[in-house]
Amino acid sequence: MSNDTNIPVLIVGAGPTGLMLAITLRCHGVAVRLIDRLAAPATISKALAIWSGSMEALAGIGVIDRFLAVGVRLQSLRVGDGSHRLATLVVGEGIDSPYPFPLLLPQSVTETILTDRAAAFGVAVERGVELVSLSQHEHGVSATLRHADGRQEQTEASYLVGADGARSAVRQQIDVAFEGYTEPQTFLLGDVKISGGDLDRRTITIWWNQGGTIALFPFENDVWRILGVREQDGGDAPPTLEELQNLAERHGPPGLRLHDPSWLSAFRINERLAARYRVGRVFLAGDAAHIHSPAGGQGMNTGLQDAVNLGWKLAQVVKAISPDSLLDTYEAERHPVAARVLRYTLAAVAVGRPDDRSKALNSVVAELLGLEQGRKFIGGMMSELDIAYDLGGSHPLVGRRMPDLDLTTGSGPTRVYALLHEAKPLLLDFGGSGSVDIAGWADRVRLVAAHYEGAWELPVTGIVPAPTAVLVRPDGHVAWVGDGPGAGLQDALAIWFGTPV
């Protein structure tokens, strides 16, 4: 055993959440150590969809071009019943993101891209390294690690983050309840090629018929992922291609022929949420904090945004810019988000149940997709762009994601999210150069004088008062809105970005 390691942040788990957190911390200049108990990355791709909010975060760490180059950009969501198409949701309707579409690609590809980006920041994933135990003290966390060869190591870190999945060893070590339940049905999954059925490679298809539902997701190399509920006694044994074919014929659009399977699996859905996200100097993120149905593809995306939210705050505390109390806002903001995702995915699972309750839900879904406001609501929820934190403040923009407005600055035309790609918070001055003062925070906050032409309109809320200035956090959420010459700005800067220099 050795005791010669002392790092600011130890991250346990090198899936998408752990990798994103490591990269975010390195963007802010904080050293990290990233370990994973698996000897090699998983080759099975559980998550497929990357939504707009996550793509904005990926742009912020400089990897979005790689994702766009290899992913399938979805154009629509189609729902049907029997031989009839009921409704089509055009993806991106009402979404003001630079990436108004979901991107489909295997989770294994996502992890490869993020691993490469972490390596560019000098972070190598230490594989075959498992957390055995941890204890906390006034100045940090002591952790015992076991290496693949059986060697044990004692290490010290100022903070430790568990991004180690649903069976999180970190969560167990800090004795946090993982509250929820397991769905009684067995769900079937197959990655297969499909002939017939009039499918579109840029469309997710949700179809119900004869009391059951299937979902079809396109991704790489002409492969489709099919999801449905097992109807015959088979326990949790993987399905055969024949069983999936029967499922498709009973519940899917007419004419589907499945062939060339590359992965067949049966699983139970857990709907669980950690009671706490923070215990002292230890945090939970991603699947270690919340797990739920894959319906809607929200799991990995919620974890990626956990990492961004925690990352910039942890960096500021590690660098002694902000007090430790800033870290309490991580749980306060992200726990309700995961609770909301669980509520939505529970509703999606209910649609797939082969019983009478699903019939009413099916008609509601079809009607909702037929309304413009319904389509915008679903698009905002699935893209995770409608997330709003309770940050106080009288202006309706405070706590919401900053709209991606077309701006004019001294450097010419640009957009809001083009200005956020530097890991720094952003203060947009719409009242004319010099109308706001960030003296004391100039090394932490980027000040840009900008002009916006047009009405300020938010989804659902509608037209809102035009601000004179907007303070945007590194995660894209608005921390302060000025309706006069800088009133309250100093307080907001101190709350989120520490005392002035």
Summary of the structure (lengths in Angstrom):
residues: 501
radius of gyration: 23.4
end to end distance: 41.8
largest distance: 71.0
contacts: 1721
relative contact order: 0.13
helix: 30%
strand: 31%
